[in-house]
Amino acid sequence: MLTQRLIFFAALLLFPATIMLSQGDIKVADIVFVNGKIWTVDASKPEAEAVAVLCGRILHVGTNDEIRRHVGPGTNVIDLQGKRMLPGFIDNHTHFMTGGFQLLGVDLRDAKTPQEFAERIKRQAERFPVKWLTGGDWDHENWEGAPLPTKDLIDAVAPSTPVFVNRFDGHMALANSFALKLAGVTKDTPDPPGGAIVHDPKTGEPTGILKDEAMGYVYRIIPQSTEAENLLAAKTALEEAKRNGITSIQDVSSPDDFALYQELLKRGELTARFHCRLPISELDQLSRTGVKAHFGNEMLTIGSLKAFADGSLGSSTALFFEPYTQDPSTCGLASDIVIDGRLEKWALAADRAGLQLSIHAIGDSANSLLLDLFEKIVKGNPPWDRRFRIEHAQHIHPTDYQRFAKLGVIASAQPYHAIDDGRWAEKRIGHERCKNTYPFKSFLDNGVKLCFGSDWTVAPISALQGIYAAVTRRTLDGKNPDGWFPEQKISVKQAIECYTINNVYAVFEEGIKGSITEGKLADFVLLSDDILTIDPVKIWDAKVDMTVLGGKIVYERSK
């Protein structure tokens, strides 16, 4: 099935050439943007007033007078009115289809009490009484005392609707009794490798909380969504991306997601460029096709594989060298594929096949484990431009920064997590370890390639909020006005680079996008405020006024 999809995808690469119109020796642009403050992220020409676009690519970058020479009778002239334009934002890590379904489903992210949590589930169950109720993105740290929810909280409000709602980090979820019964989860069900079923200490019965691999007991019985539902979710997610100035997505995709994006591309409805990371379990199918890293066209590429080394900090399943401060009985959980050796086997084979590795690691031990694995791959496999990625790279042992740099490992981070987790991270692992948590400046100071994204739906798909987080490190609870571990702050320009030119390097696309450079794709974002000059604290309130993809305006904010 995957092979058939790739054959179809290859046919999409054969686009006809477009004839460029000219007046004399000067090419006439399709669209020009003038009177702007353009920061190009191109060191050879960092600032400009205007840019001309022809056939979806940047024709010229320069002054207003220079660009007006490319205006002909049919040219669309857009006056930027002195506003700040940047290259289109790129998100290095999304769960895009999950995001679309989340926008269509129950939202528990800002539920402030267990009672509000239950009430929202009740309302949703009453609206859709015969469907599974999923989504959620709850955060129990919003509640005083931060107790984990239990099935008892929701059984009464949804007695005949199976409920399975995930914590926002995706590493644990709450099932009601109905869902547990359908899944066959009882007090005697064993913990799977890399997962845990939380039990009531008095009765031994499952509380409804399932962590990491244990969530599979329920996920595998949830009915598949229909084609129409998938299309609606994808289009809803694309609208959210446009609204936030996101022109390229690096997505944690399934083969079915990849097929759906192809369908949207064929229909002309794909309004963001996609780089899809498939599960490492798809290795054999993908390698048999001969696909290598960065196979595809300007709209849709594959060639990267995603795997997990551990869980998350919020679920106390991120793997650390030392026990958790809050729960000294555990150091976290290695993933099942680490435990049984499949990760090493698959990673070596994927690298030999020319496929990029993008592996999730949160805890310091998990990150170090991956660096050991990458070092083994470099020593044992033939050399090539690998561009290893560690997804999240949240907690780093101080001795490992130079190993990141030496091995050329990309730290694929999501800065919003710093201001979110910073509210409670020290309760989990203590103050000392948090000095090397979300260590953005330490990465850059050690010559590590750092790129940024959201991890949507774990965090909002907002590059502006991510930039704010990286630059201010002001936690969401308002308790760190000068920044949580402020020595790890970076500059606004550095943060923008992490959302643009550094992100394209992470997927082998630095030659075609990521900066406003002549010849590159014409992907831009126009902002309501000049984030390079305003107080960084005010970046939180900045808006996207316009999103441009391939020279076409795909979003304009209503005034």
C-alpha positions in Angstrom: 0.0 0.0 0.0 2.8 2.4 0.9 4.6 1.5 -2.3 1.5 2.4 -4.4 1.3 5.7 -2.6 4.9 6.5 -3.4 4.5 5.7 -7.1 1.6 8.1 -7.3 3.6 10.7 -5.3 6.6 10.4 -7.7 4.2 11.3 -10.6 3.4 14.5 -8.9 7.0 15.6 -9.1 6.8 16.1 -12.8 5.5 19.6 -12.9 5.5 21.5 -16.2 8.0 24.4 -16.5 6.5 27.9 -16.4 7.5 30.5 -19.0 8.8 33.7 -17.4 7.5 37.0 -18.9 9.9 39.9 -19.2 10.0 43.5 -20.3 13.3 44.1 -22.0 16.0 42.5 -19.8 13.9 42.9 -16.6 11.5 40.1 -15.6 8.0 41.2 -14.7 6.9 39.9 -11.3 3.6 38.2 -10.6 3.4 39.9 -7.2 5.6 42.4 -5.3 5.6 43.5 -1.7 6.8 47.0 -1.1 7.3 49.5 1.8 8.1 46.9 4.3 10.7 46.2 7.0 12.0 42.8 5.8 14.4 40.8 7.8 15.5 38.2 5.3 17.5 35.7 7.6 20.1 35.9 4.8 23.4 37.2 6.2 24.5 38.5 2.8 21.5 40.9 2.6 19.8 40.9 6.0 17.5 43.9 5.5 15.3 45.0 2.6 12.3 47.2 1.8 10.7 45.1 -0.8 10.6 41.7 -2.6 9.4 40.6 -6.1 8.0 37.2 -6.8 7.7 35.3 -10.1 6.3 31.8 -10.5 6.3 31.1 -6.8 9.9 32.0 -6.3 11.7 35.1 -5.1 12.8 37.1 -8.1 14.5 40.1 -6.4 15.1 41.4 -2.9 16.0 45.1 -2.4 14.8 48.6 -2.2 11.3 49.9 -3.2 12.8 51.5 -6.3 14.6 48.3 -7.4 11.5 46.2 -6.9 9.2 48.6 -8.8 11.2 47.9 -11.9 9.7 44.4 -11.9 6.1 45.8 -11.9 4.1 45.3 -15.1 0.5 45.7 -16.1 -0.5 42.4 -14.5 1.6 42.6 -11.4 -0.1 42.6 -8.0 1.4 45.3 -5.8 1.0 44.8 -2.0 1.9 47.8 0.2 3.2 46.4 3.5 2.7 49.8 5.2 6.0 49.7 7.1 5.3 46.4 8.8 7.8 43.6 9.6 8.0 40.7 7.1 9.9 37.5 7.8 10.4 34.2 6.0 7.4 32.0 6.5 7.5 30.2 9.9 8.4 26.5 9.9 7.2 24.2 12.6 9.7 21.4 13.3 7.4 19.0 15.1 3.6 18.6 14.9 1.0 15.9 15.3 -1.0 17.7 12.6 -4.0 15.4 12.1 -4.3 15.0 15.9 -4.4 18.8 16.0 -7.2 19.0 13.5 -9.3 16.5 15.4 -8.5 18.3 18.6 -9.9 21.5 17.2 -13.1 19.6 16.3 -13.3 17.7 19.7 -13.4 18.3 23.4 -10.8 20.8 24.7 -9.7 20.2 28.3 -6.4 22.1 28.1 -7.5 25.1 30.2 -9.9 23.3 32.5 -9.0 24.8 35.9 -10.6 22.3 38.2 -11.6 18.6 38.1 -15.2 19.7 38.2 -14.8 21.8 35.0 -12.9 18.9 33.5 -15.9 16.6 34.1 -18.5 19.1 33.0 -16.8 19.6 29.6 -16.8 15.9 29.1 -20.5 15.7 30.1 -21.4 18.4 27.5 -19.4 16.6 24.7 -20.9 13.2 25.6 -24.4 14.7 25.4 -23.6 16.1 21.9 -22.2 12.9 20.5 -23.8 10.1 22.6 -22.9 7.2 20.3 -19.3 8.1 19.5 -16.0 7.6 21.3 -15.0 10.8 23.2 -11.3 11.5 22.6 -8.9 14.4 22.4 -8.7 16.4 25.6 -5.1 17.7 26.1 -5.8 18.1 29.8 -3.2 19.3 32.3 -3.8 18.4 35.9 -1.1 20.9 36.9 -3.8 23.5 36.4 -5.5 22.2 39.5 -4.7 23.0 43.1 -2.8 20.1 44.5 -2.4 18.7 41.0 -4.1 15.3 41.6 -4.3 13.0 38.6 -7.9 12.5 37.3 -9.5 9.2 37.7 -12.3 7.3 36.1 -14.5 8.1 39.1 -14.5 11.7 38.0 -16.1 11.0 34.7 -18.0 7.7 35.0 -21.2 9.4 36.2 -21.2 12.1 33.5 -20.5 9.7 30.6 -21.8 6.3 31.7 -22.7 5.0 28.2 -20.0 6.8 26.1 -16.5 5.4 26.0 -14.1 8.1 27.0 -10.3 8.2 26.4 -8.8 11.7 26.8 -5.1 12.3 26.7 -2.9 14.5 28.8 -1.5 17.3 26.7 2.0 15.7 26.4 0.5 12.6 24.9 2.2 10.2 27.3 -0.8 9.3 29.5 -4.5 9.3 29.1 -7.7 8.8 31.2 -10.2 6.1 30.3 -13.6 5.8 31.9 -14.9 2.5 33.2 -16.8 1.9 29.9 -13.6 2.3 27.8 -11.6 0.1 30.2 -14.2 -2.6 30.0 -14.2 -2.5 26.2 -10.4 -2.7 26.2 -10.4 -5.6 28.7 -8.2 -3.7 31.2 -8.7 -5.0 34.7 -6.7 -5.1 38.0 -5.0 -8.2 36.6 -3.9 -6.8 33.3 -0.1 -6.6 33.1 1.9 -3.5 32.4 3.3 -3.7 28.9 7.0 -3.1 28.3 7.5 0.7 28.2 4.1 1.4 29.8 2.2 1.5 33.1 -1.4 1.1 34.3 -2.0 3.2 37.4 -3.8 1.3 40.2 -5.8 2.4 43.2 -3.5 1.7 46.2 -6.4 0.5 48.3 -8.4 -1.6 45.8 -5.9 -2.5 43.2 -8.3 -1.5 40.5 -7.1 0.6 37.6 -7.8 4.3 38.2 -8.3 4.9 34.4 -4.8 6.5 33.9 -2.7 4.6 31.3 0.9 5.7 30.6 2.8 5.4 27.4 2.6 1.9 25.9 -0.3 1.0 28.2 -2.4 3.5 26.2 -2.3 1.0 23.4 -4.8 -1.3 25.2 -7.5 1.3 24.4 -6.1 3.0 21.3 -6.3 -0.3 19.3 -10.0 -0.7 19.9 -11.0 2.9 19.0 -12.8 2.9 15.6 -11.0 4.3 12.6 -12.2 7.8 11.4 -13.9 8.0 8.1 -12.3 9.6 5.0 -14.7 12.6 5.3 -13.8 13.1 8.9 -10.1 12.9 8.1 -10.4 15.5 5.3 -12.4 17.9 7.6 -9.7 17.5 10.4 -6.9 18.2 7.9 -8.6 21.3 6.5 -9.3 22.6 10.0 -5.7 22.1 10.9 -4.5 23.9 7.8 -6.7 26.9 8.6 -5.0 27.0 12.1 -1.5 26.8 10.5 -2.3 29.6 8.1 -3.6 31.8 10.9 -0.3 31.4 12.7 1.9 32.1 9.7 3.1 28.5 9.4 4.1 27.8 5.8 6.0 24.5 6.3 5.2 21.6 8.7 7.5 18.9 9.8 4.9 16.3 10.8 4.9 13.1 12.8 2.8 11.3 10.2 1.3 7.9 9.6 1.2 6.4 6.1 -2.5 7.2 6.0 -1.7 10.9 6.9 0.8 10.9 4.1 -1.8 9.6 1.6 -4.3 12.3 2.8 -1.7 15.1 2.2 -1.2 13.7 -1.3 -4.9 13.9 -2.0 -5.0 17.5 -0.7 -2.0 18.3 -2.9 -3.7 16.8 -6.0 -6.8 18.9 -5.2 -4.8 22.0 -4.9 -5.9 22.4 -1.2 -2.6 21.8 0.6 -1.8 25.3 2.0 1.4 24.4 3.8 4.5 22.4 2.7 4.9 19.1 4.5 7.9 17.0 5.5 6.5 13.7 6.9 8.3 11.6 9.4 6.9 8.1 9.3 7.1 5.6 12.2 10.3 3.6 12.3 8.2 0.5 12.2 7.6 1.4 8.5 11.3 1.0 7.8 11.2 -2.2 5.7 8.4 -0.9 3.4 10.1 2.5 2.9 13.6 1.1 2.3 12.2 -1.4 -0.3 11.0 1.6 -2.4 14.5 3.0 -2.5 13.3 6.3 -0.9 16.2 8.2 0.7 16.2 11.2 3.1 14.2 14.1 1.6 12.4 12.4 -1.2 9.7 14.5 -2.8 8.8 17.9 -4.2 8.5 21.4 -2.9 5.2 20.7 -1.3 5.5 17.2 0.2 8.6 15.1 1.2 9.4 12.0 3.2 12.5 10.1 4.2 12.7 10.6 7.9 11.7 8.0 10.6 10.4 8.7 14.0 10.9 6.6 17.1 10.6 7.0 20.9 13.4 6.5 23.5 11.4 7.5 26.6 8.2 9.2 27.8 7.5 12.7 29.2 8.4 14.8 32.3 4.8 15.5 33.1 3.9 11.8 33.2 7.1 11.0 35.1 8.1 8.6 32.3 11.0 10.6 30.9 14.2 8.6 31.5 16.7 10.2 33.8 20.0 9.0 35.3 18.8 9.9 38.8 15.3 9.2 40.4 12.5 11.7 40.3 12.5 14.1 43.2 8.7 13.8 43.5 8.8 10.0 43.2 12.1 8.5 44.1 10.9 5.0 43.2 11.4 5.7 39.5 13.9 7.1 37.1 11.3 7.1 34.3 10.6 4.6 31.5 12.6 3.6 28.5 10.4 2.8 25.5 9.6 -0.8 24.7 11.8 -0.7 21.5 14.8 0.4 23.6 14.1 -2.4 26.1 13.9 -5.2 23.6 16.7 -3.9 21.2 14.5 -3.0 18.2 15.5 0.6 18.3 19.2 -0.1 17.8 18.5 -2.7 15.1 16.1 -0.4 13.2 18.2 2.7 13.6 21.3 0.9 12.1 19.3 -0.4 9.2 17.5 2.9 8.5 20.8 4.8 8.4 22.3 2.2 6.0 19.2 2.8 3.8 19.9 6.5 3.7 16.9 7.4 5.9 17.1 10.2 8.5 16.6 9.3 12.2 14.4 11.7 14.3 14.1 10.1 17.7 12.1 11.4 20.7 14.1 11.9 24.0 13.2 13.9 27.0 15.2 12.8 30.0 19.0 13.3 30.3 19.6 9.5 30.3 17.4 9.0 27.1 19.3 11.8 25.3 22.7 10.3 26.3 21.5 6.8 25.2 20.7 8.2 21.8 24.0 9.9 21.5 25.6 6.5 22.3 23.5 4.9 19.5 24.4 7.6 17.0 28.0 7.3 17.8 27.7 3.5 17.1 26.0 4.2 13.8 28.7 6.7 12.7 31.5 4.2 13.5 29.7 1.2 11.9 27.9 2.5 8.8 29.3 4.2 5.7 29.5 8.0 5.9 26.8 10.3 4.5 25.1 13.6 5.4 22.9 12.1 8.1 21.6 15.1 10.1 20.5 13.0 13.1 17.7 14.7 15.1 16.7 14.3 18.7 13.1 15.4 19.1 12.6 17.6 22.1 16.1 17.2 23.7 14.7 18.7 26.8 17.0 17.7 29.7 20.7 17.4 28.9 23.6 16.1 31.0 26.3 18.9 31.0 28.8 16.5 29.4 26.6 15.8 26.4 26.5 19.3 24.7 29.8 18.7 23.0 28.7 15.2 21.9 25.7 16.8 20.2 28.1 19.1 18.3 30.7 16.5 17.5 28.1 14.0 16.0 26.3 16.8 14.2 23.0 16.0 16.1 20.3 18.5 15.6 18.4 19.5 18.8 14.8 19.7 17.6 13.2 21.7 20.5 9.9 23.2 21.3 10.3 26.4 23.4 6.7 26.8 24.6 7.3 23.7 26.7 9.8 25.7 28.8 7.3 28.2 29.9 4.7 25.6 30.4 6.7 22.8 32.2 8.6 25.5 34.0 5.7 25.9 36.4 6.2 22.5 37.9 9.4 20.9 36.5 11.4 21.5 39.7 8.9 19.5 41.6 9.7 16.6 39.4 13.5 16.7 39.1 14.7 19.4 41.5 16.4 22.8 40.9 19.9 21.5 40.0 18.8 19.3 37.0 16.6 22.1 35.7 19.7 24.2 35.0 20.1 22.0 31.9 16.4 21.9 31.0 15.4 23.5 27.7 19.0 24.7 27.4 18.7 26.8 24.3 21.6 29.1 24.9 23.9 26.2 25.9 23.1 24.4 22.7 24.0 27.5 20.6 27.1 28.3 22.6 28.3 24.8 22.0 27.8 24.9 18.3 24.8 22.7 18.2 22.3 23.2 15.4 19.0 24.2 17.2 15.6 24.2 15.5 12.2 25.1 16.9 8.6 24.1 16.6 5.4 23.5 18.7 4.8 19.8 19.2 1.2 20.7 18.5 -1.2 19.7 20.0 1.0 19.5 23.1 1.5 23.2 22.7 -0.2 25.8 20.5 0.9 25.9 16.8 2.2 29.4 17.3 5.7 30.4 16.3 5.2 33.8 17.9 4.5 32.3 21.2 7.4 30.0 20.8 9.7 33.0 20.1 8.3 34.7 23.1 9.1 31.6 25.2 12.7 31.2 24.0 13.4 34.9 24.5 11.7 35.6 27.8 11.3 32.2 29.5 8.5 33.8 31.5 6.5 30.8 32.8 2.7 30.8 32.2 1.9 31.1 35.9 3.6 34.6 36.0 6.1 33.5 38.7 9.2 34.1 36.7 9.0 37.6 35.2 12.8 37.7 34.5 12.8 34.3 33.1 13.0 30.7 34.4 16.7 30.0 34.4 17.3 33.2 32.4 20.8 32.3 31.5 19.2 30.1 28.8 17.4 33.0 27.1 18.4 33.6 23.5 17.9 36.7 21.2 14.8 37.3 19.0 16.9 37.0 15.9 18.3 33.6 17.1 14.8 32.4 17.8 13.6 33.5 14.4 16.5 31.6 12.8 15.5 28.5 14.7 12.0 28.8 13.2 13.3 29.4 9.7 16.8 28.7 8.3 17.7 26.2 11.1 14.5 24.3 10.5 15.1 23.9 6.8 18.7 22.6 7.4 17.1 19.9 9.7 15.2 18.5 6.6 17.9 19.1 3.9 16.0 22.1 2.4 18.3 25.0 3.1 18.8 25.5 -0.7 15.1 26.2 -1.4 13.6 28.0 1.6 14.1 29.4 5.1 15.3 32.8 4.1 14.1 35.6 1.8 16.8 35.0 -0.8 16.6 35.3 -4.6 15.7 32.0 -6.2 14.1 30.5 -3.0 10.4 29.8 -2.5 8.3 32.8 -1.8 7.0 31.9 1.6 6.5 34.9 3.9 4.8 36.0 7.1 3.7 39.6 7.8 3.4 40.6 11.4 1.3 43.2 13.2 4.2 44.3 15.3 7.9 44.6 14.8 9.2 41.8 17.1 12.8 42.8 16.4 12.3 46.2 18.1 9.4 45.9 20.6 9.8 44.8 24.2 10.1 41.0 23.9 7.4 40.6 26.5 5.0 42.1 24.0 5.7 39.5 21.4 3.0 37.4 23.1 0.4 39.9 21.8 1.7 40.2 18.3 -0.4 38.8 15.5 0.1 37.4 12.0 -1.4 39.8 9.5 -0.6 37.8 6.3 0.7 34.4 5.3 2.2 33.9 1.8 2.9 30.5 0.3 4.7 30.4 -3.0 3.8 34.0 -3.7 0.1 33.5 -3.1 -1.6 35.1 -0.1 -3.3 32.3 1.7 -4.3 34.2 4.8 -5.1 37.8 5.8 -6.2 38.8 9.3 -9.5 40.5 9.5 -9.1 44.1 10.8 
